[in-house]
Amino acid sequence: MGEQGAGPAVEAARDAAAEPGRRVTPANPAQRDAWLGGAMPEVEQVRPGLWSIPVPIPVNPLRYVLVYALELPGGVAIIDAGWNTEEAYAALAGGLGVAGYAMTDVRAVLVTHIHPDHYGLAGRVREASGAWIGLHEADAALLHERYDESRIDALVERERAQLVRGGVPPVSVDELSGASKMIRQYVTMAGPDRLIEDGEVLDLPGWDLRAAWTPGHSPGHLCFYSPSRRVLFSGDHVLARITPIVAVHSQSAPDPLADYLAALASVRDLAVDEVLPAHEFRFLELADRVDYVTAHHVRRLAEIEAAVAGSRGAACWDITTRLTWSRPWETIPAFMRRAATNETLAHLVYLEARGRVRRVPGAREDEPDLWHPADEPAASPFR
């Protein structure tokens, strides 16, 4: 089922603490302290007309998604919605209550992307309020295959085939390929009422909210930017401390890392004073953080290219297990191992497209593809 529900990545080891962008300035230190302390932050008024509402995520180290409520004449619009659990619904309703609104006052649900922690409650909110749901068309096109019970097995089978080609050991293939099926229960299937285009200014009275298509973490990921209020709602595209999963999987674009790096560059120089992400905490330094995340992928590409050169014919799984992660490989749970493997594949595909490595397909469907150094490496892909 792709990388739904996996959230941001199993991080590679960090470099020196002083590196610009590795440490960002929290817009609200109490929200940062709650994240670091394993607590839920408070519902808060970010500024007049704008509220931040933490909504809990079950069985996930991210713990919560930050839903943003934008006041409108006669109601609110929300950016993302949370997972479809009773606890999450109650938290969203309670947060709206703190802001002075009820669930029935929601007029629009702007979904940054269709992973369950962002999209799961959208249908239930619409049922309660009549709100319209907006998505980018690239994510909307994936909905039925991802969340329709009658089609999900075919998606899982494609994921299984990819894992086999990646060299995942047979004992792990079934566990990893089906690791996300349980997440299906946290989504109320709901097609969008509107498709949101790149650059579109949303019809939200009192707001000059502009959509920015930022693919990579998902094909249709959206950020939302307000020039007058100088804020960027960044979804999972840019986060304060961790990096989002960018992976090749059964529903991804062919070269998602290239898409992601281009999308990072597209938001870097927006005139914003504050970044409002969907996880962790709000922060101030957009350009510095974008530069750090970009540099993180440059380092990762170099590490993976070196691993390929050292092996001279290795499967994606073998390369993945040799990389530097934030914890020992054997302690990483199954769904995160699958995400890590698919992330490694995204970096390999990026290098392949730029002539830095080459792939030798397995002779049979049950044999893995092997990755080799390029016979004549092209110029550096890290620019």
Long-range contacts (C-beta under 8 A, 24 or more apart in sequence): 1-146, 1-152, 1-155, 1-156, 1-159, 1-180, 1-181, 1-183, 1-184, 1-250, 2-142, 2-146, 2-155, 2-159, 2-180, 2-247, 2-249, 2-250, 2-251, 2-252, 3-115, 3-217, 3-218, 3-245, 3-247, 3-249, 3-252, 3-339, 3-342, 4-114, 4-115, 4-116, 4-146, 4-180, 4-183, 5-60, 5-115, 5-116, 5-117, 5-180, 5-183, 5-186, 5-335, 6-115, 6-180, 6-245, 6-335, 6-336, 6-338, 6-339, 7-57, 7-60, 7-61, 7-62, 7-115, 7-117, 7-236, 7-244, 7-245, 7-279, 8-62, 8-236, 8-239, 8-242, 8-243, 8-244, 8-245, 8-279, 9-242, 9-243, 9-244, 9-245, 9-246, 9-339, 9-340, 9-343, 10-325, 10-326, 10-327, 10-332, 10-336, 10-339, 10-340, 10-343, 11-242, 11-243, 11-325, 11-326, 12-296, 12-299, 12-300, 12-303, 12-323, 12-324, 12-325, 12-326, 13-324, 13-325, 13-326, 14-326, 15-299, 19-292, 19-295, 20-288, 20-291, 20-292, 21-285, 21-288, 21-289, 21-290, 21-291, 21-292, 21-293, 21-295, 22-292, 24-240, 24-241, 24-283, 24-284, 24-285, 24-288, 24-289, 25-283, 25-284, 25-285, 26-240, 26-281, 26-282, 26-283, 26-284, 27-274, 27-281, 27-282, 27-283, 27-284, 28-281, 28-282, 31-281, 31-282, 32-240, 32-280, 32-281, 34-281, 35-241, 35-280, 35-281, 38-63, 40-64, 41-66, 41-281, 43-94, 43-95, 43-98, 43-99, 45-99, 46-274, 46-276, 46-282, 47-229, 49-206, 50-229, 50-231, 51-76, 51-95, 51-98, 51-99, 52-276, 52-282, 53-78, 53-91, 53-92, 53-95, 53-96, 53-98, 53-99, 54-91, 54-95, 55-81, 55-82, 55-83, 55-88, 55-91, 55-92, 55-95, 55-121, 56-82, 56-83, 56-85, 56-87, 56-88, 56-91, 57-82, 57-83, 57-88, 57-117, 58-83, 58-85, 58-87, 58-88, 58-186, 60-117, 62-117, 62-279, 64-279, 65-117, 65-118, 65-278, 65-279, 66-276, 66-277, 66-278, 66-279, 67-92, 67-95, 68-233, 68-276, 69-95, 69-96, 69-99, 69-101, 70-204, 70-207, 70-209, 71-99, 71-206, 72-107, 72-204, 72-205, 72-206, 72-207, 73-205, 73-206, 74-105, 74-107, 75-101, 75-105, 75-106, 75-107, 76-101, 76-105, 76-106, 76-107, 77-106, 77-107, 77-108, 77-109, 77-110, 77-131, 77-202, 77-204, 77-207, 78-106, 78-108, 78-109, 78-110, 78-125, 79-110, 79-112, 79-224, 79-233, 79-235, 80-109, 80-110, 80-111, 80-112, 80-117, 80-118, 80-119, 80-235, 80-278, 81-109, 81-111, 81-118, 81-119, 81-120, 81-121, 81-122, 81-125, 82-117, 82-118, 82-120, 82-121, 83-116, 83-117, 83-120, 83-121, 83-186, 83-187, 84-116, 84-120, 84-121, 84-123, 84-124, 84-185, 84-186, 84-187, 84-188, 85-186, 88-120, 88-121, 89-121, 89-124, 92-121, 92-125, 103-128, 103-129, 104-128, 104-129, 105-129, 106-131, 107-131, 107-132, 108-132, 108-133, 108-134, 108-202, 108-204, 109-133, 109-134, 110-134, 110-196, 110-202, 110-222, 110-224, 111-135, 111-139, 111-192, 111-222, 112-221, 112-222, 112-223, 112-224, 112-233, 112-235, 112-236, 112-237, 112-278, 113-139, 113-217, 113-218, 113-220, 113-221, 113-222, 113-235, 113-236, 114-139, 114-140, 114-142, 114-143, 114-146, 114-218, 114-220, 115-218, 115-236, 116-183, 116-186, 116-187, 117-278, 118-235, 118-236, 118-278, 119-187, 119-190, 120-186, 120-187, 120-188, 121-188, 122-188, 122-190, 123-187, 123-188, 123-189, 123-190, 124-188, 126-190, 126-193, 127-188, 132-193, 132-194, 133-190, 133-191, 133-192, 133-193, 133-194, 134-192, 134-193, 134-194, 134-195, 134-196, 134-202, 135-192, 135-194, 135-195, 135-196, 135-220, 135-222, 136-195, 136-196, 136-197, 136-198, 136-211, 136-213, 136-220, 136-221, 136-222, 137-195, 137-197, 137-220, 138-213, 138-215, 138-218, 138-219, 138-220, 139-218, 139-219, 139-220, 139-221, 140-191, 140-192, 140-195, 140-220, 141-220, 142-219, 142-220, 142-251, 143-189, 143-191, 144-189, 145-251, 146-251, 147-184, 147-187, 147-189, 148-189, 149-184, 152-181, 152-184, 155-250, 155-251, 156-181, 158-250, 159-249, 159-250, 161-365, 162-248, 162-249, 162-250, 162-342, 162-345, 163-338, 163-341, 164-365, 164-366, 164-368, 165-361, 165-362, 165-365, 165-368, 165-369, 166-315, 166-316, 166-317, 166-341, 166-342, 166-345, 166-368, 166-369, 167-314, 167-315, 167-316, 167-317, 167-318, 167-368, 167-369, 168-317, 168-341, 169-317, 172-334, 172-337, 175-334, 176-334, 176-335, 176-337, 176-338, 176-341, 177-338, 179-334, 179-335, 179-338, 180-335, 196-222, 212-266, 212-267, 213-263, 214-260, 214-263, 214-264, 214-266, 214-267, 215-253, 215-256, 215-259, 215-260, 215-263, 216-244, 216-246, 216-256, 216-257, 216-259, 216-260, 216-261, 216-263, 216-264, 217-244, 217-245, 217-246, 217-260, 219-251, 219-252, 219-253, 219-256, 219-259, 221-263, 223-267, 225-267, 225-270, 225-272, 227-271, 230-271, 230-272, 230-273, 230-274, 231-272, 231-273, 231-274, 231-275, 231-276, 232-267, 232-270, 232-272, 232-274, 232-275, 232-276, 232-286, 233-276, 234-267, 234-275, 234-276, 234-277, 234-278, 235-277, 235-278, 236-277, 236-278, 236-279, 237-263, 237-264, 237-267, 238-264, 238-267, 238-275, 238-277, 238-286, 238-289, 238-290, 238-293, 239-277, 239-278, 239-279, 239-280, 240-275, 240-277, 240-280, 240-281, 240-282, 240-283, 240-289, 241-280, 242-279, 242-280, 243-293, 243-296, 243-297, 245-339, 245-342, 245-343, 246-297, 246-343, 246-346, 247-339, 247-342, 247-343, 247-345, 247-346, 248-342, 248-345, 248-346, 248-349, 249-342, 252-342, 252-346, 254-349, 255-346, 255-349, 255-350, 255-353, 256-346, 257-297, 257-346, 257-347, 257-349, 257-350, 258-350, 258-353, 260-297, 261-294, 261-297, 264-290, 264-293, 264-294, 265-290, 265-294, 297-347, 298-382, 300-347, 301-347, 301-350, 301-351, 301-381, 301-382, 302-382, 304-344, 304-347, 304-348, 304-351, 305-351, 305-356, 305-357, 305-373, 308-348, 308-351, 308-357, 308-371, 308-372, 308-373, 309-373, 311-371, 312-372, 312-373, 313-360, 313-370, 313-371, 313-372, 314-370, 314-371, 315-368, 315-369, 315-370, 315-371, 316-341, 316-344, 316-345, 316-348, 316-368, 316-369, 316-371, 317-341, 317-368, 319-344, 319-348, 319-371, 320-344, 350-381, 351-381, 354-378, 354-381, 355-381, 356-381
